[in-house]
Amino acid sequence: MTTALKSIKSLAPLLDRILVQRVKAEAKTASGIFLPESSVKELNEAKVLAVGPGGLDKEGKRIPMSVGVGDKVLIPQYGGSPVKVGEEEYSLFRDHELLAKINE
């Protein structure tokens, strides 16, 4: 199920949730050949757009998030909660569902 919003800025993740947008795969090869949309695979790389304040431990202390806004991360092929704003698609994941942080 997707949720339709008017602006992505109106979405603030709660607790340990992270809002990401998948990085679009290149439709052009290194040698300059353009690929048809059907042959371009979806990447597991995403950019973090917003993060929640973090979850709570058993004592009620805030657990800091492992990523921040602007970070690049690896996300699972399937999962997350899809969010659609206009024609753009985003996903909400929990902090522990992210596979890795990409350090560049």
C-alpha positions in Angstrom: 0.0 0.0 0.0 1.4 3.4 -0.9 0.6 6.7 0.7 0.1 9.8 -1.4 1.4 13.1 0.0 1.7 16.6 -1.5 5.3 17.3 -0.2 8.0 15.1 1.1 8.9 17.8 3.5 5.7 17.2 5.4 6.9 13.7 6.3 8.9 13.3 9.6 9.9 9.8 10.4 9.2 8.6 14.0 11.4 6.7 16.4 14.1 4.6 14.5 12.6 5.1 11.0 14.5 6.4 8.1 13.2 8.0 4.9 15.2 7.1 1.8 15.0 7.5 -2.0 16.5 4.8 -4.2 19.4 6.0 -6.5 18.3 5.6 -10.1 20.4 3.3 -12.2 22.3 4.8 -15.1 20.5 4.4 -18.4 23.8 4.9 -20.3 26.8 2.7 -20.3 30.4 3.9 -19.8 30.9 3.7 -23.6 27.8 6.0 -24.3 25.2 3.4 -25.3 21.7 4.1 -24.0 19.9 1.2 -22.4 16.2 0.6 -22.6 14.2 1.0 -19.3 13.4 -2.7 -19.2 17.0 -3.7 -19.0 18.0 -1.2 -16.3 17.9 -2.9 -12.9 16.8 -1.2 -9.7 19.8 -0.5 -7.4 19.9 -1.3 -3.7 21.6 2.0 -3.1 19.6 4.9 -1.6 20.1 8.4 -0.2 18.9 9.2 3.3 16.4 12.1 3.2 15.2 12.2 6.8 15.8 10.3 10.0 13.7 9.9 13.2 15.1 10.8 16.6 16.0 7.2 17.4 14.4 4.3 19.3 14.2 3.9 23.1 16.0 1.3 25.1 14.6 -0.5 28.2 15.6 2.3 30.5 13.9 4.9 28.3 17.2 6.4 27.0 17.3 7.4 23.3 19.4 5.1 21.0 21.2 7.3 18.4 20.6 6.6 14.7 23.4 4.9 12.8 22.9 7.2 9.7 22.2 10.9 9.1 20.6 13.0 6.4 22.6 12.9 3.2 24.2 9.5 3.8 24.2 6.8 1.1 23.1 3.4 2.3 22.5 -0.1 1.0 18.9 -1.2 1.5 17.3 -4.6 1.1 15.9 -5.6 -2.3 12.4 -5.9 -0.8 10.8 -4.4 2.2 10.3 -1.0 3.7 7.1 1.0 3.5 6.6 2.7 0.1 5.6 6.4 0.1 4.6 8.2 -3.1 4.8 11.9 -3.5 3.7 13.0 -7.0 5.6 10.8 -9.4 8.5 10.2 -7.0 8.8 7.1 -4.8 10.4 6.9 -1.4 10.6 4.2 1.3 10.6 4.1 5.0 12.9 1.6 6.7 13.8 0.9 10.4 17.4 1.7 11.3 18.2 -2.0 11.9 16.8 -3.0 8.4 19.5 -1.0 6.6 22.3 -3.3 5.3 25.3 -0.9 5.2 26.4 2.7 5.2 28.4 3.7 2.1 31.4 5.8 3.0 32.7 7.9 0.1 
